[in-house]
C-alpha cells in the first residue's frame, strides 16, 4: 500500500496543485535545456519535456488529485492505444496504478460527515488502514457485532464537486505539454470523462447496479456478487459483504481445465450483458474479478463503470459479431454504420482498416472448436493494424462513447483469457445468442 497522502479538496487547492506541477516541469526543462545548450546539443523542447523525471513528476502529482486524472488515464489509454506517444502511454500506465490512501485525519472527517459523530458505534471494529485504494475511493474492513465482515468503500473528499474543473485542468495541462496528439478529437472523451466520473462518484447508483447484477445472477452456480448493506451506504460510502477470494490473475496454479472454464464464463457473461441484460460492467480491470477455488465461483467487484446498452445498440453489436463470425465484410460495415462508428467524411481506405480491426477482434468467433488465446497472435495483429491505422493521422476520429467502453471490455476479457492460457470455444458460446 502506498504512503498516505492528503487529497486536495477545494477547487483552488486542486488548481494550485496543477499550477505547481506545470512550474516544476518547466523548471526541470530550463535546467536540462541549459545543460544541453552548453554542451552543444541544442535545445529541443519536446525531448526536454518528455524526460523520464518529468513524466514521473506528472504521474505522481496527477495521481495525487485522484479521480479526474486517473479516469482520463483510463479513457485515453483505452481509446487511443497506439496513437499515443510512448511517453504518454507510460504516464497513463502510472495513473492506472494504486493511488495514495487518505491520512487518518481526513478519513475520519469523511466518515463523520457521512455517518455522523457516532460513526464508530456502527461496527464492533473498523480498520482505519485500507486494504485497497484506487481512482476515487479506498476500501476498508469492518466487522459487525454478529461477526459479519464488511468491505467499506469510502470516497475521497472533493471528487464529485470538482469533476468539471479537474477534467478541464488536466486536459489543458496535457495539451500545453503536448502529450496529446493535436489530431485526436478529444472533446467527446472530455465530456464522457466528466459524465463517467460523476456517475462513478455516486455510490448509491453503484449499489443499485450491484443489486441488479445480484438479481440477474441469483441462480448462477458460476458467479457471486457481494451483498449491499444499505443501512451503512450513502452517496459516498458503499458498504458491501466482504468476500474472500483470490485475484483472477493468481489462479494459474489451478488445473488448466478450470482456468479455461473461468475465462469462458467471463466471455459468456459479456454476451449475456450485451444481449440479455443490456447492461455492461465496462471496466475489465483484473482486480474486478476474483475466484473462489472451493466454491468454484467467480466474484464480481466494482460496478461503478456499469452502462446501460440500448436495444438498438445491442442488436447492432449482435449483427456485428454475427457478420464477424462469418468473415462478412459488408455485414461488419453495415453493423458498424448502425453503431455510429463512421462519420460521413471518412475515406474508404480508413474505413477498410477499421473493418480489418473488427474482423480481427472477431477471430475467436470464426474458429470452429477451441480458440487458443495463449498461443494466438491476435493481440499482436490488432496492435500492428492499430499502428497502420494511426499512420493515417489526418483521418483520426473518436468512435461513439458506448462503443469505446464495449470494445474496452472485450479487449480486457481477451487479455484475461490469454493470462489464464485459456482455450475456449467462443463460437459455441456466441451461437446461443443468435
C-alpha positions as a printed Julia matrix, in Angstrom:
434×3 Matrix{Float64}:
   0.0     0.0     0.0
   1.31    3.46   -0.93
   2.09    6.12    1.7
  -0.99    8.06    2.89
  -1.33   11.46    1.23
  -3.96   14.12    1.85
  -6.4    14.69   -1.03
  -6.79   18.39   -2.04
 -10.49   19.13   -1.58
 -11.15   22.72   -2.76
 -11.12   23.72   -6.43
  -8.47   26.33   -5.66
  -6.14   23.86   -3.95
  -6.6    21.34   -6.76
  -5.88   24.01   -9.4
  -2.84   25.15   -7.4
  -1.56   21.58   -7.43
  -1.67   21.6   -11.24
  -0.02   25.02  -11.34
   2.88   23.92   -9.17
   3.18   20.8   -11.3
   3.5    22.83  -14.52
   6.04   25.08  -12.81
   8.12   22.13  -11.62
   8.2    20.59  -15.08
   9.14   23.96  -16.61
  11.99   24.34  -14.11
  13.32   20.89  -14.99
  13.18   21.8   -18.7
  15.08   25.06  -18.1
  17.86   23.34  -16.14
  18.23   20.45  -18.58
  17.92   22.74  -21.62
  20.69   24.96  -20.35
  22.95   21.96  -19.78
  22.13   20.69  -23.27
  22.87   24.06  -24.89
  26.18   24.43  -23.03
  27.33   21.01  -24.22
  26.43   21.9   -27.81
  23.46   19.52  -28.14
  20.96   22.3   -28.78
  17.58   22.95  -27.2
  14.64   20.66  -28.06
  11.5    21.49  -26.06
   9.76   18.19  -26.76
  12.67   15.94  -25.8
  13.25   18.06  -22.69
   9.6    17.79  -21.67
   9.47   14.03  -22.16
  12.44   13.22  -19.95
  11.63   10.33  -17.56
  11.82   12.55  -14.46
   9.2    14.93  -15.92
   6.87   12.06  -16.86
   7.33   10.66  -13.34
   6.56   14.08  -11.83
   3.42   14.43  -13.95
   2.18   10.98  -12.95
   2.9    11.42   -9.24
   1.17   14.78   -8.98
  -1.81   13.88  -11.17
  -2.36   10.71   -9.14
  -2.42   12.93   -6.04
  -5.6    14.55   -7.42
  -7.15   11.04   -7.77
 -10.43   10.93   -9.72
 -10.21   13.09  -12.83
  -6.61   12.44  -13.75
  -6.87    8.7   -13.18
 -10.18    8.41  -15.05
  -8.78   10.34  -18.02
  -5.83    7.97  -17.95
  -8.19    5.02  -18.3
 -10.32    6.61  -21.03
  -7.43    7.9   -23.12
  -5.49    4.66  -22.95
  -8.49    2.54  -23.88
  -9.35    4.78  -26.84
  -6.18    5.99  -28.43
  -3.95    2.96  -27.87
  -1.09    3.11  -30.33
  -1.99    6.66  -31.36
  -0.34    7.91  -28.18
   3.34    8.59  -27.7
   5.26    6.01  -25.62
   5.81    8.74  -23.04
   2.1     9.47  -22.59
   1.37    5.74  -22.59
   3.84    5.39  -19.7
   2.22    8.31  -17.86
  -1.25    6.75  -18.25
   0.03    3.37  -17.06
   1.36    5.03  -13.92
  -2.0     6.75  -13.39
  -3.8     3.4   -13.55
  -1.83    2.07  -10.58
  -2.97    2.29   -6.96
  -3.49    5.76   -5.52
  -2.16    7.02   -2.2
  -4.69    6.43    0.6
  -6.06    9.3     2.7
  -4.38   10.08    6.01
  -6.4     9.0     9.09
  -7.45   12.56    9.98
  -9.01   13.14    6.56
 -10.59    9.68    6.55
 -12.25   10.26    9.93
 -13.57   13.63    8.75
 -15.22   11.92    5.75
 -16.79    9.23    7.96
 -18.16   11.82   10.41
 -19.66   13.75    7.51
 -21.31   10.64    6.04
 -22.28    8.72    9.2
 -22.43   11.39   11.92
 -20.38   11.82   15.08
 -21.37    8.38   16.39
 -19.9     6.63   13.34
 -17.76    4.24   15.4
 -20.83    2.71   17.06
 -21.98    1.21   13.74
 -19.47   -1.64   13.95
 -17.66   -3.66   16.55
 -14.46   -2.72   14.69
 -13.4    -0.86   11.54
  -9.82   -0.89   10.27
  -8.56    2.61    9.52
  -5.87    1.35    7.16
  -7.38    0.49    3.76
  -6.62   -2.78    2.01
  -7.18   -1.18   -1.43
  -7.04    2.35   -2.88
  -7.93    3.43   -6.42
  -9.06    6.4    -8.52
 -11.98    7.77   -6.47
 -12.05    5.79   -3.23
 -10.4     3.35   -0.85
 -11.68    0.17    0.8
 -11.63   -0.76    4.5
 -12.55   -3.84    6.52
 -15.3    -3.58    9.15
 -16.9    -6.12   11.49
 -20.49   -6.15   12.72
 -21.46   -7.28   16.23
 -22.69  -10.61   14.82
 -19.27  -11.24   13.28
 -20.19  -10.38    9.69
 -17.23   -8.99    7.76
 -17.84   -5.99    5.5
 -15.86   -4.16    2.82
 -16.46   -0.41    3.15
 -15.63    1.7     0.08
 -15.06    5.32    1.08
 -14.85    8.09   -1.49
 -12.08   10.67   -1.44
 -13.38   14.14   -0.47
 -13.94   16.76   -3.16
 -14.13   14.29   -6.07
 -17.78   14.85   -7.05
 -17.62   18.64   -6.54
 -14.52   19.18   -8.68
 -15.14   16.88  -11.66
 -15.74   19.62  -14.24
 -12.77   21.8   -13.29
 -10.44   18.84  -12.71
 -11.05   17.32  -16.12
 -10.68   20.67  -17.88
  -7.48   21.48  -15.98
  -5.89   18.09  -16.66
  -6.75   18.26  -20.38
  -5.27   21.77  -20.56
  -2.1    20.53  -18.9
  -1.76   17.59  -21.3
  -2.33   19.88  -24.29
   0.11   22.52  -23.05
   2.76   19.86  -22.51
   1.96   18.44  -25.98
   1.38   14.96  -24.64
  -1.89   14.71  -26.61
  -1.79   14.46  -30.43
  -3.31   17.59  -32.0
  -5.21   15.42  -34.49
  -7.09   13.49  -31.81
 -10.61   14.89  -31.27
 -10.65   14.89  -27.5
 -13.98   16.69  -26.95
 -16.22   13.59  -26.79
 -13.79   11.95  -24.36
 -13.63   15.05  -22.19
 -17.42   15.14  -21.98
 -17.56   11.42  -21.28
 -14.83   11.59  -18.64
 -16.92   14.13  -16.74
 -20.14   12.12  -17.05
 -18.45    8.83  -16.18
 -16.61   10.24  -13.18
 -19.78   11.85  -11.83
 -21.61    8.54  -12.27
 -18.87    6.57  -10.52
 -18.83    9.11   -7.69
 -22.46    8.19   -6.91
 -22.19    5.09   -4.72
 -25.98    4.82   -4.44
 -26.0     4.29   -8.2
 -23.32    1.62   -7.88
 -25.26   -0.09   -5.09
 -28.29   -0.21   -7.42
 -26.22   -1.92  -10.13
 -24.75   -4.36   -7.6
 -28.3    -5.34   -6.65
 -29.33   -5.63  -10.33
 -26.46   -7.98  -11.11
 -27.16   -9.97   -7.94
 -30.73  -10.38   -9.2
 -29.62  -11.35  -12.74
 -27.19  -13.95  -11.37
 -29.2   -15.08   -8.34
 -29.47  -18.67   -9.59
 -25.97  -18.85  -11.06
 -23.59  -21.54   -9.84
 -20.76  -19.66  -11.56
 -20.87  -16.09  -10.25
 -21.13  -14.34   -6.9
 -21.99  -10.66   -6.41
 -21.32   -9.13   -2.96
 -24.39   -8.18   -0.94
 -25.02   -4.47   -0.32
 -25.61   -3.22    3.25
 -27.99   -0.35    2.52
 -28.13    0.79    6.17
 -24.44    1.73    6.04
 -24.34    3.05    2.46
 -24.58    6.66    1.27
 -23.68    8.54   -1.92
 -20.04    8.5    -0.83
 -19.82    5.3     1.23
 -20.62    1.84   -0.14
 -20.9    -0.98    2.4
 -20.68   -4.49    0.94
 -20.24   -8.05    2.07
 -16.55   -8.91    2.31
 -15.9   -11.87    0.02
 -12.73  -13.85    0.49
 -11.42  -14.82   -2.94
  -8.23  -14.96   -4.94
  -7.37  -12.34   -7.63
  -8.07  -13.88  -11.01
  -4.53  -13.39  -12.3
  -3.33  -15.55   -9.43
  -5.16  -18.76  -10.37
  -2.55  -20.09  -12.81
  -1.74  -22.85  -10.33
  -5.2   -24.39  -10.84
  -5.79  -27.18  -13.41
  -5.9   -25.78  -16.96
  -9.46  -27.05  -17.49
 -10.58  -24.95  -14.52
  -8.82  -21.85  -15.89
 -10.48  -22.45  -19.26
 -13.87  -22.63  -17.53
 -13.29  -19.34  -15.7
 -12.25  -17.47  -18.86
 -15.14  -18.96  -20.85
 -17.63  -17.94  -18.14
 -16.44  -14.32  -18.29
 -16.82  -14.17  -22.07
 -20.26  -15.78  -21.81
 -21.21  -13.2   -19.17
 -20.18  -10.45  -21.6
 -22.58  -11.88  -24.2
 -25.33  -12.02  -21.54
 -24.65   -8.4   -20.63
 -24.8    -7.29  -24.27
 -27.79   -9.29  -25.46
 -29.86  -10.18  -22.36
 -29.17   -7.77  -19.5
 -28.44   -4.8   -21.84
 -26.24   -3.63  -19.0
 -22.45   -3.89  -19.14
 -19.87   -3.55  -16.4
 -17.32   -1.88  -18.67
 -14.17   -1.98  -16.53
 -12.22   -5.2   -17.3
  -9.51   -4.44  -14.72
  -8.12   -7.75  -13.43
  -8.79   -6.56   -9.87
 -12.55   -6.6   -10.54
 -12.6   -10.38  -10.95
 -11.69  -12.81   -8.15
 -12.12  -16.58   -7.82
 -13.13  -18.93   -5.01
 -11.5   -22.26   -5.74
 -13.59  -24.04   -3.05
 -16.98  -22.97   -4.41
 -15.62  -22.57   -7.96
 -17.36  -19.2    -8.18
 -16.15  -16.03   -9.89
 -16.65  -12.99   -7.67
 -17.58   -9.75   -9.45
 -16.46   -6.43   -7.96
 -16.81   -2.73   -8.81
 -19.95   -1.77  -10.69
 -19.25    1.97  -10.84
 -18.48    1.83  -14.58
 -21.7    -0.01  -15.45
 -23.51    1.33  -18.54
 -26.94    0.7   -19.97
 -27.0    -0.53  -23.57
 -29.95    0.47  -25.74
 -31.87   -2.32  -27.53
 -30.82   -0.85  -30.91
 -27.12   -0.83  -29.95
 -27.44   -4.37  -28.6
 -28.93   -5.51  -31.92
 -26.24   -3.68  -33.91
 -23.49   -5.47  -31.98
 -25.26   -8.79  -32.4
 -25.21   -8.13  -36.16
 -21.54   -7.08  -35.98
 -20.44  -10.21  -34.13
 -22.56  -12.43  -36.4
 -21.05  -10.87  -39.55
 -17.59  -11.06  -38.0
 -18.08  -14.75  -37.21
 -18.88  -15.32  -40.89
 -16.0   -13.15  -42.2
 -18.64  -10.98  -43.86
 -17.04   -7.56  -44.55
 -20.22   -5.99  -45.91
 -22.16   -7.15  -42.85
 -19.48   -5.77  -40.49
 -19.52   -2.44  -42.32
 -23.31   -2.23  -42.17
 -23.33   -3.0   -38.42
 -20.51   -0.5   -37.76
 -22.52    2.21  -39.54
 -25.55    1.27  -37.43
 -23.44    1.61  -34.27
 -22.47    5.09  -35.44
 -18.83    4.33  -35.92
 -18.16    6.3   -39.11
 -18.55    9.96  -39.96
 -19.78   10.92  -43.43
 -16.36   12.22  -44.44
 -14.37    9.07  -43.54
 -12.41    7.88  -46.59
 -12.75    4.3   -47.81
  -9.15    3.32  -47.01
  -9.62    4.32  -43.37
 -12.98    2.54  -43.27
 -11.37   -0.64  -44.59
  -8.66   -0.53  -41.93
 -11.31   -0.2   -39.22
 -13.25   -3.14  -40.67
 -10.0    -5.14  -40.64
  -9.68   -4.4   -36.93
 -13.25   -5.53  -36.26
 -12.7    -8.75  -38.19
  -9.5    -9.43  -36.25
 -11.35   -8.91  -32.97
 -13.96  -11.43  -34.15
 -11.34  -14.07  -34.99
 -12.21  -16.24  -31.93
 -15.83  -16.32  -33.18
 -14.76  -17.8   -36.53
 -12.76  -20.71  -35.11
 -14.67  -23.98  -35.09
 -13.74  -25.54  -31.77
 -11.41  -24.1   -29.14
  -9.57  -20.84  -29.72
  -6.09  -20.86  -28.15
  -5.71  -17.42  -26.53
  -2.23  -18.14  -25.17
  -0.62  -19.04  -28.48
  -2.67  -16.75  -30.7
  -1.09  -13.79  -32.49
  -4.42  -11.95  -32.18
  -3.2    -9.21  -29.79
  -0.11   -8.57  -31.91
  -2.1    -8.48  -35.14
  -4.54   -5.96  -33.67
  -1.63   -3.85  -32.41
   0.02   -3.82  -35.85
  -3.26   -2.92  -37.51
  -3.68   -0.12  -34.98
  -0.22    1.2   -35.82
  -1.07    1.17  -39.52
  -4.32    2.98  -38.77
  -2.52    5.57  -36.65
  -0.31    6.46  -39.63
  -3.41    7.98  -41.26
  -3.45   10.81  -38.71
  -5.47   13.13  -40.95
  -8.45   10.79  -40.52
  -8.31   10.18  -36.77
 -11.66   10.37  -35.07
 -13.25    9.32  -31.8
 -15.81    6.49  -32.1
 -19.16    6.57  -30.23
 -18.5     6.54  -26.49
 -20.61    3.43  -25.79
 -18.57    1.6   -28.43
 -15.35    2.6   -26.68
 -16.49    1.04  -23.42
 -17.76   -2.13  -25.09
 -14.51   -2.59  -27.01
 -12.54   -1.93  -23.84
 -14.46   -4.67  -22.02
 -13.98   -7.25  -24.78
 -10.26   -6.45  -25.15
  -9.85   -6.82  -21.39
 -11.56  -10.22  -21.42
  -9.23  -11.37  -24.21
  -6.28  -10.32  -22.05
  -7.67  -12.28  -19.09
  -8.14  -15.34  -21.32
  -4.54  -15.04  -22.52
  -3.31  -14.6   -18.93
  -5.1   -17.84  -17.99
  -3.64  -19.66  -21.04
  -7.22  -20.42  -21.94
  -8.61  -22.44  -24.83
 -12.27  -21.57  -25.36
 -14.93  -22.46  -27.91
 -16.1   -18.84  -28.29
 -18.18  -19.7   -31.36
 -20.26  -22.16  -29.34
 -20.81  -19.55  -26.59
 -21.95  -16.96  -29.13
 -24.28  -19.26  -31.11
 -26.64  -19.34  -28.14
 -27.45  -15.65  -28.71
 -28.11  -15.74  -32.48
